[in-house]
Amino acid sequence: MPFDIARTRAAYPALAEGFVHLDGAGGTQTAQPVIDAVGAAMSTAIGNRSSAFEPGRRSLDLVAAARSAVADLLGTQPDGVVLGPSATALTYTLARTLGATWRPGDDVVVSRLDHDANVRPWVQAAEAAGATVRWAEFDPATGELPAGQYADLVGERTRLVAVTAGSNAIGTAPDVAAIAKTAHAAGALVCVDGVHAVPHGPTDLASLGADFLVTSAYKWSGPHLAAMVADPTRWAALRPAKLLPSSDAVPDRFEYGTPSFPMLAGVAAAVDHLATLDPAATGSRRERVRAGLAAAQAHEEAVFDRLLTGLAENPAVTVYGSPARRWPTVSFRVAGLTPAQTAAALGAAGCCLSAGDYYAYEYFRTMGLRDSGGAVRASVYHYNTVEEVDRLLAELDRLAGGRERMAR
């Protein structure tokens, strides 16, 4: 069955404003069921978590529902879902907790392809422990992150390997399973940044070989909250810094303060929404989510192919990276314009794209592009259309033509 783009777009009220949102990597628009769920929770009596009274029991139910939904999204157990305000905050919590057990002579492996949220927390935790940081390098020409290099980077004193499942700058989808296999053979843990990969296709924690996986709900139609998942026994072995009166149970011990219960209602609703992307799908929510994201992935790939082809045909555009396996994201520059100027000109025409380094700090520093403004990013989500891509390409043609006329 062809992907019903009209039905899909109708679920996102913000699209009615007419802007072209081609930066899903920076955050997606919110689906109507999510908006409804958050509003319903905010208009209902909710207390802090307690079994003694109904509003408190509602809060307990909202937390449990969010854990269950994320577990279905990622293929894990609800008791292994830690909820938090952002992927960055959750990664820092894990890095501080693990780092407290590291010693001089230990090492961690990070990659220059990653978002800084899966780099700096580990670098800083290693520095605090006197441990060594080892760097996995990407191919500057293709943007690939060769898995083979990890055999030389990982050793018996490696405590953790941090790697992305998808570059938020150029879309590269590294062979995480192969990297994890190398890490586990040496006894190291693996933390996977799934923020950019999870929205674009079915995800399975075990298949990736990840010990920890982090994702952000606002990248898959939900609210600004995040989750980090692991096997509950993995969490049980860790002792984070925490307030003495707060719960010592897993996964609660890793969650600081009182959560936003209405936003957690939005997390569960967002997963439920993803489960409707393929209206023909049946079975459990986990099965329907996988089917929905698989259908969305096929649609995104077709739209993204149109985008890549159009960018390649514009002689004024320089595209960075050409990974063989990638999520639908690309970075580029237009000759004669800074990335900020390009993004501003496109924004004036109603096309919303990011410019800069998008926190892919090491990637742009390695490419020698960071100090000159980074690049412009285009990222396709399942509500985007070929017509929107054509609108962007036409605006880029106009920009390039205008620069050429000015040069004459």
C-alpha positions in Angstrom: 0.0 0.0 0.0 1.5 3.4 -1.0 2.3 5.7 2.0 -0.7 8.0 2.5 1.1 11.3 2.7 -2.2 13.4 2.8 -3.4 11.4 5.8 -0.1 11.7 7.5 0.2 15.4 7.1 -3.3 16.0 8.3 -2.1 14.8 11.8 0.2 17.8 12.1 -1.7 21.0 12.6 1.4 23.2 12.3 1.9 22.2 8.7 -1.2 24.3 7.8 0.9 27.4 8.3 2.6 26.7 5.0 6.2 26.6 6.0 8.5 23.9 4.6 9.9 22.1 7.6 13.0 20.3 6.2 14.9 20.1 9.5 13.5 17.1 11.3 17.0 16.5 12.6 16.6 19.6 14.7 13.1 18.7 15.9 9.8 17.7 14.3 6.4 19.3 14.4 4.0 17.8 17.0 1.2 15.4 16.1 -2.3 16.3 17.0 -2.8 13.2 19.3 0.2 14.3 21.3 -1.2 17.8 21.6 -4.6 16.4 22.7 -2.9 14.0 25.3 -0.9 16.8 26.8 -3.9 19.1 27.0 -6.1 16.4 28.5 -3.5 15.7 31.2 -3.1 19.4 32.0 -6.9 19.8 32.4 -7.2 16.9 34.7 -6.4 16.8 38.4 -2.8 15.5 38.8 -0.9 15.3 42.0 2.6 14.1 42.8 3.0 10.4 42.6 1.1 8.6 45.3 -1.1 5.6 45.7 -3.1 7.3 48.4 -5.4 9.5 46.2 -6.7 9.4 42.6 -4.7 12.4 41.2 -1.5 10.8 42.6 -2.4 7.5 41.0 -3.0 9.2 37.7 0.6 10.5 37.8 1.9 7.0 38.5 -0.1 5.7 35.5 1.3 8.5 33.2 4.9 7.5 34.1 4.2 3.8 33.6 2.5 4.5 30.3 5.4 6.5 29.0 7.9 3.8 30.0 5.8 1.1 28.3 5.5 3.2 25.1 9.2 3.8 24.9 9.9 0.2 25.5 7.6 -0.7 22.6 9.4 1.8 20.4 12.9 0.5 21.1 12.3 -3.2 21.8 13.1 -3.3 25.5 11.5 -3.6 28.9 9.5 -0.8 30.6 11.6 -1.2 33.8 14.7 -0.4 31.7 13.4 3.0 30.5 14.9 6.1 32.3 13.0 9.3 31.5 14.6 12.7 31.5 14.5 16.3 30.1 17.0 15.7 27.3 19.4 13.2 25.7 22.3 15.4 26.9 21.1 15.4 30.5 20.6 11.6 30.5 24.0 11.0 28.9 25.7 13.2 31.5 24.0 11.3 34.3 25.2 8.0 32.9 28.7 9.3 32.2 29.1 10.7 35.8 27.8 7.4 37.2 30.1 5.1 35.1 33.0 7.5 35.3 33.1 7.3 39.1 34.2 3.6 38.6 37.0 4.4 36.1 40.7 4.6 37.1 43.9 5.9 35.5 44.9 3.5 32.7 41.3 2.8 31.7 40.1 4.3 28.4 36.9 5.2 26.5 36.3 5.4 22.8 34.3 8.2 21.2 33.8 9.2 17.6 34.3 12.4 15.7 31.1 11.7 13.8 28.9 12.0 16.9 26.7 14.8 18.3 28.7 16.4 21.1 26.1 15.1 23.6 27.6 11.6 23.0 31.2 12.9 23.1 31.8 15.6 25.7 30.1 13.8 28.7 32.5 10.9 28.1 35.5 13.0 27.5 34.9 15.0 30.7 34.2 11.9 32.7 37.4 10.3 31.5 39.4 13.4 32.3 38.0 13.5 35.9 39.0 9.8 36.3 42.4 10.1 34.7 41.3 7.8 32.0 42.4 8.0 28.3 40.2 9.1 25.5 40.6 7.3 22.1 39.0 8.7 18.9 37.3 6.8 16.1 37.7 8.8 12.9 35.3 9.2 9.9 36.3 9.3 6.3 36.3 13.0 5.3 35.3 12.2 1.7 32.4 9.9 2.3 31.5 10.5 5.9 31.6 6.8 6.7 32.7 5.6 10.2 34.7 2.4 9.4 33.9 -0.3 11.9 37.2 -2.0 11.4 39.2 0.7 13.1 37.6 -0.3 16.5 39.7 -3.4 16.6 42.7 -1.2 17.1 41.0 1.3 19.4 39.3 -1.1 21.9 41.4 -3.0 24.4 41.2 -4.8 27.7 41.2 -1.5 29.6 38.4 0.0 27.5 35.4 0.7 29.7 33.0 2.2 27.2 32.5 2.8 23.5 30.2 5.7 22.6 28.9 5.8 19.0 26.0 7.3 17.1 23.4 5.2 15.2 22.9 8.2 12.9 24.9 11.3 12.2 22.8 14.4 12.8 25.0 16.3 10.3 25.2 14.1 7.2 23.0 11.1 8.0 25.7 8.4 8.2 24.3 5.1 9.7 27.4 3.4 11.1 27.5 -0.4 11.5 26.7 -0.2 15.2 26.2 -3.9 15.6 29.7 -4.6 14.4 31.2 -1.9 16.6 29.3 -3.2 19.6 30.5 -6.8 18.9 34.1 -5.6 19.0 33.5 -3.6 22.2 31.8 -6.5 24.0 34.6 -8.9 23.0 36.9 -6.8 25.1 34.4 -6.4 28.0 33.5 -2.8 27.2 30.0 -1.2 27.4 28.4 0.5 24.5 26.3 3.7 24.6 24.5 4.4 21.4 23.1 7.8 20.5 19.8 6.9 18.8 18.4 10.5 18.7 18.8 10.8 14.9 18.2 7.2 13.9 15.1 6.2 15.9 12.7 8.6 14.1 13.5 7.1 10.7 13.1 3.4 11.0 12.4 0.4 13.3 14.9 0.2 16.2 15.8 -2.8 18.3 18.1 -2.5 21.3 19.3 -6.0 21.1 20.0 -6.0 17.4 22.1 -2.9 17.7 24.1 -4.6 20.5 23.6 -1.4 22.6 24.0 -1.6 26.4 22.5 1.9 26.6 20.5 3.8 23.9 19.2 7.3 24.2 16.4 9.0 22.2 14.5 12.3 22.2 10.7 12.3 21.8 10.7 15.7 20.0 12.5 14.1 17.1 9.6 11.7 16.6 6.5 13.9 16.8 6.4 14.2 20.6 7.2 16.7 23.4 10.6 17.9 24.5 11.5 14.9 26.7 14.0 12.1 26.3 14.6 8.5 27.4 17.6 6.3 27.9 17.1 2.6 27.8 19.0 -0.5 29.0 18.3 -3.9 30.4 17.0 -3.4 34.0 19.8 -5.5 35.4 22.3 -3.1 33.8 20.7 -0.2 35.6 20.5 -2.2 38.9 24.3 -2.5 39.0 24.9 1.3 38.8 24.7 3.7 41.7 24.2 7.4 40.6 24.5 10.4 42.9 21.0 11.1 44.2 19.0 12.7 46.9 18.8 10.5 50.0 14.9 10.6 50.2 14.4 9.8 46.5 13.6 6.4 45.3 16.4 3.9 45.1 14.4 1.6 42.8 15.3 1.0 39.1 14.8 3.0 36.9 13.6 5.8 39.3 17.0 6.2 40.9 18.3 7.8 37.7 15.5 10.4 37.4 16.0 13.7 39.2 13.1 15.7 40.5 9.5 15.6 39.7 8.8 14.9 36.0 6.4 16.8 33.8 3.5 14.4 33.9 1.5 16.0 31.0 4.6 15.8 28.8 4.9 12.1 29.7 1.3 11.7 28.4 2.6 13.2 25.2 5.4 10.7 25.0 3.0 7.8 25.1 0.7 9.5 22.6 3.6 10.0 20.2 4.5 6.3 20.2 0.8 5.5 19.7 0.8 7.9 16.8 3.8 6.2 15.1 1.9 3.0 15.4 -0.8 4.4 13.1 1.5 5.4 10.2 0.7 2.1 8.5 -3.1 1.8 8.8 -2.9 -1.8 7.6 -0.6 -2.9 10.4 -2.0 -5.3 13.0 -0.7 -6.9 16.2 0.9 -5.5 19.3 1.8 -1.9 19.5 5.4 -2.9 19.1 4.6 -4.7 15.9 2.5 -1.7 14.6 5.2 0.8 15.5 7.8 -1.2 13.5 5.4 -1.5 10.6 4.6 2.2 10.7 8.2 3.3 10.9 9.2 0.9 8.1 6.5 2.4 5.8 7.6 5.9 6.8 11.2 5.0 6.1 10.4 4.0 2.5 8.6 7.3 1.9 11.4 9.3 3.4 14.0 7.6 1.3 12.1 8.4 -1.9 11.7 12.1 -0.9 15.4 12.2 0.2 16.6 10.7 -3.1 14.9 13.6 -4.9 16.6 16.1 -2.6 20.1 14.5 -3.1 19.6 14.4 -6.9 18.6 18.1 -7.0 21.4 19.3 -4.8 23.9 17.4 -7.0 22.5 19.0 -10.1 23.2 22.5 -8.8 26.8 23.6 -9.5 26.7 26.2 -6.8 26.0 23.7 -4.1 28.6 21.7 -2.3 27.3 18.6 -0.5 29.3 17.1 2.4 29.5 13.3 2.7 28.2 10.5 0.6 27.8 7.6 3.1 26.4 4.3 1.6 24.1 3.8 4.6 22.4 6.9 5.8 19.3 8.4 7.3 17.6 11.2 5.3 19.9 14.1 6.3 22.4 16.1 4.3 24.6 19.2 4.9 25.6 21.6 2.1 26.9 25.0 1.3 26.0 27.5 -1.5 28.9 29.2 -3.2 29.3 32.9 -2.3 27.0 32.7 0.8 27.7 31.8 4.4 25.5 29.1 5.8 23.8 31.7 8.0 23.1 33.8 4.9 21.7 30.8 3.0 19.5 29.8 5.9 18.2 33.3 6.3 17.4 33.6 2.6 15.6 30.3 2.6 13.8 31.2 5.8 12.5 34.4 4.1 11.0 32.1 1.4 9.3 29.9 4.0 11.9 27.1 4.0 13.0 26.2 7.5 16.5 24.8 7.6 19.3 25.0 10.2 22.7 26.5 9.8 25.9 26.1 11.9 27.4 22.9 13.4 24.2 21.6 15.0 26.4 20.3 17.9 28.2 18.0 15.5 31.3 19.8 16.8 34.0 17.3 16.0 32.6 16.6 12.5 32.8 20.2 11.4 36.1 20.9 13.2 37.6 17.9 11.4 36.3 19.1 8.1 37.7 22.6 8.7 34.2 24.1 8.4 33.3 25.1 11.9 35.1 28.4 12.2 33.5 29.6 8.9 30.0 28.8 9.9 29.5 25.1 9.4 26.9 24.2 6.8 23.2 24.2 6.0 21.2 21.1 7.0 18.2 19.5 5.2 16.5 16.6 6.9 13.5 14.7 5.7 10.7 13.5 8.0 7.7 11.4 7.1 5.4 14.4 6.6 7.7 15.9 4.0 6.8 15.7 0.3 8.6 15.8 -3.0 6.8 19.1 -3.7 8.4 20.6 -0.6 11.8 19.4 -1.8 11.2 20.9 -5.2 10.3 24.2 -3.5 13.6 24.1 -1.6 15.6 23.3 -4.8 13.9 26.1 -6.7 14.8 28.6 -3.9 18.4 27.3 -4.0 18.5 27.8 -7.8 17.3 31.3 -7.3 19.9 32.0 -4.7 22.7 30.6 -6.9 21.4 32.6 -9.9 21.3 35.8 -7.9 24.9 35.3 -6.7 26.0 34.6 -10.3 24.3 37.8 -11.5 25.9 39.9 -8.7 29.3 38.4 -9.6 28.9 39.6 -13.2 
